[in-house]
Every structure is written in C-alpha cells, then in structure tokens.
C-alpha cells in the first residue's frame, strides 16, 4: 500500500514533469537536427507509358526544356546531407497526359525518409505530333583538307539513302541530309566513318533526338577516292605571231607559266607539258603590246583535269619593239620617289608596272640596266589628291625615250598613330 501511495502521490505533478521533459527533448532534437529543405538541379525526367501516344500513330517531343527539372526536398538536415542527385527520381507518366500538352512530374527519393519532394516545373511540357517517315539521299561532305599534293576525286556515301521516322513537323523541315567526314591529312583512297547531319531550308542543323533511322549499328560511311596533283608547264607555239612593218616581236610570255592538274594516274604520269597550238595565237601586224587570254581546258588530255576548276585561263603577253629600241618593264615599287611631303603618304593606285621603251645603239641597250634609274619628283605636289606625274629616266649617252612616260599617283594625309 505504501508503495502504491508513493507512486500515486503528486501524480499530476509527475505527469506534468514528464510532458515538460518530452517537450524539452523534442526541442533539443529539433534544434540539433531541424527539418529544412534543399534544392537539387538537373534532375532528368523519365517518361513512362509512351505507348499511350505512339499506339495512336503519333509521336511527341518535349518542349520548353522541361526534360530536366529542379527538385526541392524537405527533410531533416541529417537526411538532406546524405541525399545525392542520383537518389532522386522524376517520372512523367504519359497516362496522366492532360490537354495533350502536359504531364505531371512525380518525384521520389529512394531509400530516405522525407516530408515532401517537389519538382520545378511540376509538369512535363510536350507537343503531340503525327508520326511520319521519308527517304532522303545522303550527300557526302568534308571537313579539313587532304594532304598537300592531293585532291578529292570522288566521294560516295554508304548507304546512299536513309529512311528517317519521327514527328511530321520535323520530317517535313528536313532539306538535306549530309554524311560528314574528316579528311585531314588524307593521302590514299579509303572509307571513313561519317557523322549524319540534317539541315533545314535555312541551313540550320536539325536536332535528331526525336528521330529514328534505318542505319543500324553500322551507321553511315563515305568512300573517298583521291587524285594526286602535278604541276605542268605551259608551252606556246608562237610561229603565227607577227609584227607590222618597221616593228619586231620582243617577248612572248605566259602567266602562269605552269598549272596544277590531276586525274588518271597513268595519263598524268606521261604528261610533261600542256601545248598551246599556233592557231590559238594567230595574230598579225602588231605595233604595240598585246595581251591574249586563252582557255587551256581544250588542250588537256582525256582523263586529266585542272586541280582548280576556275584556273582554266592563262594570259599571254606579247611585247612589240621598233628596230633600234628596247622595251623595259619597271614595277612601281622600284620607282625612286623624291621630295615627298612629310605629312603625306604615296600609293600608285591600280598601276603595277610601267613600260619604258628606249631607242639607241644596240650595244648600249644590251648592257643597260634600268634598275634605280627611274624616278618621280613630287616637289610640286604638296596636297592630297590624284595626280599624273611625269617619270624621269636616267639614260646612257646617245639613247632617248621613244615616248614620254608618266604614272598616276595618289597622295593622302598620313594617319595619326
């Protein structure tokens, strides 16, 4: 009895003390390990039950970058300290599709006790589209350059066509399909693994994430055939070029003097020069310098082509002299400039070379060097502008200029540094 009385004495006070102690314990626990929240970014959204859409001959694409979400987890601090991004699972069940545009995202954190986990955004945004497929030719294309001395002769994609399936809007936007290969440093025929690249009408690359193709594991490749490049000189038959009475042909030069060709290996090996026949240069009664442009393409042997298709034209320059005269070509860069104002700078515009014809005894002309003997005096030209200036030539005794020589110059104010 005494024991029972002791237990029941002041019972209410004892209960109150127990409650106070429990509250204090809970308070201490919560202060030490409070409930808080943490946000985890870049959580991928897994889509399940896609057949809800695909069984209806439709497809979908995720829009507004909602295929990844941020997840805010509410739990005790000790729990949050252990949770990693890979522990969080975000799932969009296509059976919950509403308005044909959005699917709720459910979040779970496996293996941990937590109060709640919420995705942001809360819905996966989708665009439902009719599924379509189409066949497209594959066009090979390259990046990089082959080894010096070689040129690409031919490329073929393997396979040459591809079947693409996916959203109709995406399929309809495809303008061309390319097989891209890197040919950097290539020096022999080979087949390279290629990257399939799709473009729209504005030459923008199309994302292939939502598309399927029939290329299988082997993918697409490109067979590349190379030709070697050879530099071949050009030879001119000048037998039908004649000067007028009282004149003579000075020099006949071709520019460029050689061209790069490529093609059939055996034919290329035998080719030593490209011959321009006399009929191409049938010019008579010349009294002054003449320039002729010739297309050399017809004179290439079968199976040989130019390494650069736009290099088919060459220029033949024919100079004409009178007996007792000699023609000299002087570049504007070698003209001696005297008395240029200190605040001006000089250029020669479009003029590259001057033709200076000198007459006199042949024995003097043969040994005469015109280097550093051509000059202009700019003492009278002190303001910016375009001028035609007489050219002075220091001549040997007994020689003279056939014609006065002048050059167009452009004077401009010096730019401040």
GUSEBA-853735 format. One line per 5 residues: number of its first residue (from 1); their letters; for each residue x, y, z of C-alpha. Coordinates in nm, 2 decimals, always signed. Example, Ala and Ser with C-alpha at 12.3 -4.5 7.8 and 13.67 -1.06 7.14 Angstrom:
BEGIN
1 = as = +1.23 -0.45 +0.78  +1.37 -0.11 +0.71 $
***
This chain:
BEGIN
1 = xxxxx = +0.00 +0.00 +0.00  +0.28 +0.23 +0.09  +0.44 +0.17 -0.24  +0.12 +0.24 -0.43  +0.08 +0.56 -0.23 $
6 = xxxxx = +0.43 +0.67 -0.32  +0.36 +0.61 -0.69  +0.03 +0.79 -0.69  +0.14 +1.08 -0.47  +0.16 +1.40 -0.67 $
11 = xxxxx = +0.06 +1.21 -0.99  -0.04 +1.52 -1.17  +0.29 +1.69 -1.10  +0.48 +1.38 -1.22  +0.28 +1.37 -1.55 $
16 = xxxxx = +0.35 +1.74 -1.60  +0.72 +1.69 -1.54  +0.72 +1.40 -1.79  +0.55 +1.62 -2.05  +0.79 +1.91 -1.99 $
21 = xxxxx = +1.08 +1.67 -2.02  +0.95 +1.53 -2.35  +0.89 +1.87 -2.49  +1.24 +1.97 -2.39  +1.38 +1.66 -2.56 $
26 = xxxxx = +1.19 +1.73 -2.88  +1.31 +2.09 -2.87  +1.67 +1.99 -2.83  +1.64 +1.73 -3.11  +1.48 +1.98 -3.35 $
31 = xxxxx = +1.74 +2.24 -3.27  +2.01 +1.99 -3.33  +1.85 +1.83 -3.64  +1.59 +2.06 -3.78  +1.36 +2.00 -4.08 $
36 = xxxxx = +1.47 +2.21 -4.37  +1.48 +2.20 -4.75  +1.74 +2.16 -5.02  +1.71 +2.21 -5.40  +1.88 +1.97 -5.65 $
41 = xxxxx = +1.92 +2.09 -6.01  +1.95 +1.90 -6.34  +1.73 +1.60 -6.25  +1.64 +1.41 -6.57  +1.27 +1.33 -6.62 $
46 = xxxxx = +1.19 +0.97 -6.71  +0.89 +0.93 -6.94  +0.69 +0.61 -6.90  +0.40 +0.45 -7.08  +0.49 +0.63 -7.41 $
51 = xxxxx = +0.26 +0.38 -7.59  -0.03 +0.60 -7.49  +0.09 +0.83 -7.77  +0.28 +0.60 -8.00  +0.00 +0.35 -8.03 $
56 = xxxxx = -0.21 +0.62 -8.20  +0.04 +0.66 -8.48  +0.16 +0.98 -8.31  +0.48 +1.09 -8.15  +0.58 +1.36 -7.90 $
61 = xxxxx = +0.86 +1.60 -7.83  +0.95 +1.76 -7.50  +0.94 +2.14 -7.52  +1.05 +2.43 -7.30  +1.35 +2.24 -7.17 $
66 = xxxxx = +1.13 +2.05 -6.92  +1.31 +1.72 -6.97  +1.53 +1.83 -6.67  +1.39 +1.98 -6.35  +1.50 +2.12 -6.02 $
71 = xxxxx = +1.37 +1.92 -5.72  +1.32 +2.07 -5.37  +1.33 +1.81 -5.09  +1.20 +1.88 -4.74  +1.35 +1.66 -4.47 $
76 = xxxxx = +1.57 +1.66 -4.17  +1.91 +1.82 -4.21  +2.09 +1.49 -4.14  +1.89 +1.32 -4.42  +1.95 +1.60 -4.67 $
81 = xxxxx = +2.32 +1.58 -4.60  +2.31 +1.22 -4.74  +2.08 +1.27 -5.04  +2.26 +1.29 -5.38  +2.11 +1.40 -5.71 $
86 = xxxxx = +2.12 +1.04 -5.84  +1.90 +0.93 -5.55  +1.61 +1.15 -5.68  +1.38 +1.00 -5.95  +1.15 +1.22 -6.15 $
91 = xxxxx = +0.89 +1.04 -6.36  +0.63 +1.16 -6.61  +0.35 +0.90 -6.67  +0.20 +0.96 -7.02  -0.12 +0.81 -6.89 $
96 = xxxxx = -0.17 +1.13 -6.70  -0.14 +1.35 -7.01  -0.38 +1.65 -6.99  -0.48 +1.89 -7.27  -0.24 +1.69 -7.49 $
101 = xxxxx = +0.03 +1.93 -7.37  +0.15 +1.85 -7.02  +0.22 +1.55 -6.79  +0.25 +1.58 -6.41  +0.60 +1.50 -6.28 $
106 = xxxxx = +0.61 +1.28 -5.97  +0.92 +1.28 -5.76  +1.06 +1.02 -5.52  +1.38 +1.00 -5.32  +1.46 +0.63 -5.28 $
111 = xxxxx = +1.60 +0.50 -4.95  +1.53 +0.81 -4.74  +1.26 +0.94 -4.51  +1.15 +1.29 -4.61  +0.84 +1.51 -4.58 $
116 = xxxxx = +0.80 +1.60 -4.94  +0.97 +1.64 -5.28  +0.85 +1.88 -5.54  +0.97 +1.93 -5.90  +1.00 +2.27 -6.06 $
121 = xxxxx = +0.84 +2.29 -6.31  +0.58 +2.05 -6.19  +0.47 +1.94 -6.54  +0.65 +1.80 -6.85  +0.55 +2.01 -7.14 $
126 = xxxxx = +0.50 +1.81 -7.46  +0.39 +1.86 -7.82  +0.20 +1.58 -7.98  +0.26 +1.54 -8.35  +0.16 +1.30 -8.62 $
131 = xxxxx = +0.44 +1.05 -8.69  +0.58 +1.04 -9.04  +0.87 +0.89 -9.23  +1.06 +0.97 -9.55  +1.36 +0.86 -9.76 $
136 = xxxxx = +1.64 +1.10 -9.81  +1.95 +1.09 -10.04  +2.28 +1.12 -9.84  +2.53 +1.37 -9.97  +2.89 +1.34 -9.86 $
141 = xxxxx = +3.07 +1.64 -9.73  +3.41 +1.70 -9.57  +3.58 +1.90 -9.30  +3.96 +1.95 -9.30  +4.19 +1.92 -9.60 $
146 = xxxxx = +4.37 +1.63 -9.76  +4.75 +1.61 -9.76  +4.93 +1.86 -9.98  +4.97 +1.73 -10.33  +4.64 +1.55 -10.34 $
151 = xxxxx = +4.28 +1.64 -10.43  +3.95 +1.46 -10.37  +3.84 +1.30 -10.69  +3.51 +1.13 -10.58  +3.31 +1.06 -10.27 $
156 = xxxxx = +3.02 +0.82 -10.22  +2.81 +0.77 -9.91  +2.74 +0.41 -9.80  +2.44 +0.37 -9.80  +2.33 +0.64 -10.04 $
161 = xxxxx = +1.99 +0.68 -9.88  +1.84 +0.68 -9.53  +1.49 +0.64 -9.40  +1.40 +0.88 -9.12  +1.10 +0.85 -8.89 $
166 = xxxxx = +0.97 +1.09 -8.63  +0.74 +1.39 -8.58  +0.59 +1.51 -8.91  +0.69 +1.87 -8.85  +1.05 +1.77 -8.81 $
171 = xxxxx = +1.05 +1.53 -9.10  +0.89 +1.80 -9.32  +1.16 +2.05 -9.22  +1.45 +1.84 -9.35  +1.60 +2.00 -9.66 $
176 = xxxxx = +1.92 +1.79 -9.70  +2.10 +1.50 -9.53  +2.48 +1.51 -9.52  +2.74 +1.25 -9.43  +3.03 +1.45 -9.28 $
181 = xxxxx = +3.38 +1.31 -9.27  +3.71 +1.45 -9.16  +3.97 +1.41 -9.44  +4.25 +1.60 -9.26  +4.59 +1.47 -9.39 $
186 = xxxxx = +4.44 +1.20 -9.60  +4.68 +1.07 -9.87  +4.52 +0.75 -10.00  +4.18 +0.61 -10.10  +3.99 +0.49 -9.80 $
191 = xxxxx = +3.64 +0.46 -9.64  +3.57 +0.67 -9.34  +3.31 +0.66 -9.07  +3.08 +0.95 -9.11  +2.85 +1.17 -8.90 $
196 = xxxxx = +2.49 +1.21 -9.02  +2.39 +1.58 -9.02  +2.04 +1.71 -9.11  +1.97 +2.07 -9.23  +1.66 +2.27 -9.28 $
201 = xxxxx = +1.60 +2.51 -9.57  +1.78 +2.79 -9.38  +2.09 +2.57 -9.34  +2.03 +2.52 -8.97  +2.13 +2.19 -8.81 $
206 = xxxxx = +1.82 +1.98 -8.71  +1.82 +1.80 -8.37  +1.79 +1.43 -8.44  +1.70 +1.33 -8.08  +1.33 +1.26 -8.17 $
211 = xxxxx = +1.42 +1.08 -8.50  +1.49 +0.72 -8.58  +1.67 +0.59 -8.88  +1.74 +0.26 -9.06  +2.12 +0.28 -9.05 $
216 = xxxxx = +2.15 +0.03 -8.76  +2.48 -0.02 -8.57  +2.70 +0.03 -8.88  +2.58 +0.38 -8.93  +2.69 +0.57 -9.24 $
221 = xxxxx = +3.04 +0.59 -9.40  +3.19 +0.76 -9.70  +3.43 +0.61 -9.96  +3.69 +0.87 -10.06  +3.89 +0.85 -10.38 $
226 = xxxxx = +4.20 +1.08 -10.42  +4.39 +1.20 -10.72  +4.75 +1.33 -10.70  +4.83 +1.68 -10.81  +5.10 +1.75 -11.07 $
231 = xxxxx = +5.24 +2.09 -11.18  +5.28 +2.10 -11.56  +5.44 +2.38 -11.76  +5.26 +2.56 -12.05  +5.43 +2.57 -12.39 $
236 = xxxxx = +5.33 +2.82 -12.66  +5.37 +2.79 -13.04  +5.44 +3.15 -13.14  +5.51 +3.08 -13.51  +5.20 +3.27 -13.62 $
241 = xxxxx = +5.26 +3.59 -13.42  +5.39 +3.87 -13.65  +5.47 +4.24 -13.61  +5.38 +4.52 -13.86  +5.64 +4.66 -14.09 $
246 = xxxxx = +5.90 +4.85 -13.91  +5.84 +4.66 -13.58  +5.96 +4.34 -13.43  +5.82 +4.10 -13.17  +6.00 +4.15 -12.84 $
251 = xxxxx = +5.90 +3.88 -12.59  +5.61 +3.64 -12.56  +5.53 +3.53 -12.20  +5.25 +3.33 -12.04  +5.12 +3.37 -11.69 $
256 = xxxxx = +5.10 +3.15 -11.50  +5.39 +2.95 -11.65  +5.25 +2.62 -11.51  +4.93 +2.49 -11.38  +4.82 +2.22 -11.14 $
261 = xxxxx = +4.64 +1.92 -11.29  +4.51 +1.60 -11.16  +4.33 +1.29 -11.29  +4.40 +0.94 -11.42  +4.73 +0.82 -11.27 $
266 = xxxxx = +4.88 +0.66 -11.59  +4.79 +0.96 -11.81  +4.92 +1.20 -11.55  +5.25 +1.02 -11.53  +5.30 +1.06 -11.91 $
271 = xxxxx = +5.20 +1.43 -11.92  +5.51 +1.66 -11.93  +5.36 +1.98 -12.07  +5.05 +2.15 -12.20  +5.09 +2.27 -12.56 $
276 = xxxxx = +4.90 +2.57 -12.69  +4.89 +2.54 -13.07  +4.99 +2.82 -13.31  +4.62 +2.86 -13.42  +4.53 +2.99 -13.08 $
281 = xxxxx = +4.79 +3.27 -13.12  +4.74 +3.37 -13.48  +4.80 +3.75 -13.45  +4.95 +3.97 -13.72  +5.06 +4.33 -13.78 $
286 = xxxxx = +5.12 +4.41 -13.42  +5.25 +4.76 -13.34  +5.21 +4.76 -12.96  +5.20 +4.54 -12.66  +4.91 +4.28 -12.67 $
291 = xxxxx = +4.75 +4.05 -12.41  +4.55 +3.74 -12.50  +4.35 +3.53 -12.27  +4.34 +3.16 -12.35  +4.13 +2.88 -12.21 $
296 = xxxxx = +4.36 +2.58 -12.17  +4.09 +2.33 -12.09  +4.06 +2.20 -12.45  +4.43 +2.12 -12.45  +4.42 +1.88 -12.15 $
301 = xxxxx = +4.44 +1.51 -12.24  +4.14 +1.29 -12.17  +4.13 +1.18 -11.81  +4.32 +1.49 -11.68  +4.16 +1.80 -11.53 $
306 = xxxxx = +4.26 +2.12 -11.36  +4.31 +2.09 -10.98  +4.13 +2.42 -10.95  +3.83 +2.44 -11.19  +3.85 +2.82 -11.22 $
311 = xxxxx = +4.22 +2.82 -11.32  +4.15 +2.74 -11.68  +4.25 +3.08 -11.82  +4.61 +3.20 -11.88  +4.73 +3.53 -12.01 $
316 = xxxxx = +4.98 +3.56 -12.30  +5.17 +3.89 -12.31  +5.33 +3.99 -12.64  +5.57 +4.29 -12.65  +5.65 +4.48 -12.97 $
321 = xxxxx = +5.96 +4.68 -13.04  +6.08 +4.90 -13.32  +6.43 +4.83 -13.46  +6.69 +5.01 -13.25  +6.47 +5.01 -12.95 $
326 = xxxxx = +6.42 +4.80 -12.64  +6.13 +4.76 -12.40  +6.18 +4.77 -12.03  +5.92 +4.68 -11.76  +5.96 +4.87 -11.43 $
331 = xxxxx = +5.75 +4.79 -11.12  +5.61 +5.09 -10.94  +5.77 +4.96 -10.62  +6.12 +5.02 -10.77  +6.05 +5.39 -10.87 $
336 = xxxxx = +6.27 +5.63 -10.68  +6.04 +5.89 -10.51  +6.20 +6.24 -10.45  +6.06 +6.53 -10.24  +5.75 +6.36 -10.09 $
341 = xxxxx = +5.60 +6.59 -9.83  +5.65 +6.47 -9.47  +5.28 +6.48 -9.39  +5.17 +6.28 -9.70  +5.18 +5.91 -9.80 $
346 = xxxxx = +5.20 +5.78 -10.15  +5.03 +5.50 -10.34  +5.02 +5.41 -10.71  +4.65 +5.31 -10.73  +4.60 +5.03 -10.98 $
351 = xxxxx = +4.93 +5.08 -11.16  +5.16 +4.78 -11.11  +5.42 +4.81 -11.39  +5.55 +5.08 -11.63  +5.65 +5.01 -11.99 $
356 = xxxxx = +5.95 +5.22 -12.09  +6.08 +5.20 -12.45  +6.42 +5.33 -12.52  +6.59 +5.38 -12.85  +6.97 +5.40 -12.91 $
361 = xxxxx = +7.27 +5.19 -13.02  +7.20 +4.82 -12.97  +7.54 +4.77 -12.80  +7.44 +5.02 -12.53  +7.08 +4.89 -12.49 $
366 = xxxxx = +7.21 +4.54 -12.44  +7.42 +4.63 -12.14  +7.19 +4.90 -12.00  +7.03 +4.82 -11.66  +6.73 +5.03 -11.57 $
371 = xxxxx = +6.74 +4.94 -11.20  +6.73 +5.25 -10.98  +6.73 +5.49 -11.28  +6.36 +5.56 -11.29  +6.22 +5.84 -11.06 $
376 = xxxxx = +5.95 +6.09 -10.99  +5.98 +6.44 -10.83  +5.69 +6.54 -10.60  +5.82 +6.88 -10.51  +5.51 +7.05 -10.67 $
381 = xxxxx = +5.26 +6.80 -10.52  +5.20 +6.91 -10.16  +4.83 +6.85 -10.11  +4.63 +6.52 -10.10  +4.48 +6.42 -10.44 $
386 = xxxxx = +4.53 +6.20 -10.75  +4.79 +6.32 -11.00  +4.95 +6.21 -11.32  +5.33 +6.27 -11.27  +5.60 +6.26 -11.54 $
391 = xxxxx = +5.86 +5.99 -11.49  +6.23 +6.07 -11.53  +6.47 +5.80 -11.67  +6.85 +5.83 -11.64  +6.96 +5.72 -11.99 $
396 = xxxxx = +7.30 +5.63 -12.13  +7.46 +5.87 -12.38  +7.31 +5.85 -12.72  +6.98 +5.70 -12.60  +6.64 +5.85 -12.57 $
401 = xxxxx = +6.28 +5.76 -12.47  +6.05 +5.66 -12.76  +5.75 +5.81 -12.57  +5.72 +6.03 -12.27  +5.63 +5.82 -11.96 $
406 = xxxxx = +5.40 +5.92 -11.67  +5.24 +5.75 -11.38  +4.92 +5.81 -11.18  +4.98 +5.86 -10.81  +4.75 +5.90 -10.51 $
411 = xxxxx = +4.86 +6.13 -10.22  +4.68 +6.11 -9.88  +4.73 +6.26 -9.54  +4.93 +6.04 -9.30  +4.71 +5.87 -9.04 $
416 = xx = +4.78 +5.98 -8.69  +4.94 +5.70 -8.48 $
***
